[in-house]
Amino acid sequence: MRRIVMGGGETSGAVVEALGVTSLVIGEEIDPAFPRLSLNATAR
């Protein structure tokens, strides 16, 4: 899987927890209050 688009706090939290994500990098805003997030490649 290369990309996921999701919205909603509870949904997003459940997805990142299920995937074992521990750190994200905040990028530019796609729309007001909607930032692009990427996996932090250096997080362990």
C-alpha positions in Angstrom: 0.0 0.0 0.0 1.4 3.4 -1.0 -1.2 5.9 -0.1 -4.2 6.3 2.2 -6.7 9.2 2.2 -8.8 9.4 5.3 -10.7 11.9 7.4 -12.2 12.1 10.8 -10.3 11.9 14.1 -11.5 8.6 15.3 -11.1 6.9 11.9 -7.6 8.3 11.4 -6.5 7.3 14.9 -7.8 3.8 14.4 -6.0 3.4 11.1 -2.6 4.7 12.3 -2.8 2.5 15.4 -3.7 -0.6 13.3 -0.8 0.1 11.0 1.6 0.6 13.9 2.5 4.2 12.9 4.5 5.9 15.6 5.5 9.2 14.0 4.2 11.4 11.2 5.7 14.4 9.4 3.3 17.4 8.9 3.5 18.8 5.4 1.7 21.6 3.5 -2.0 22.2 3.9 -4.1 20.5 1.2 -7.1 22.6 2.3 -7.5 24.9 5.4 -7.0 22.7 8.5 -6.2 19.6 6.4 -2.4 19.0 6.4 -0.6 16.4 4.3 0.9 13.8 6.7 3.7 11.4 5.8 5.3 8.6 7.7 8.5 9.6 9.5 11.1 7.2 7.9 13.5 7.7 10.9 11.0 6.7 13.6 11.3 3.3 15.1 
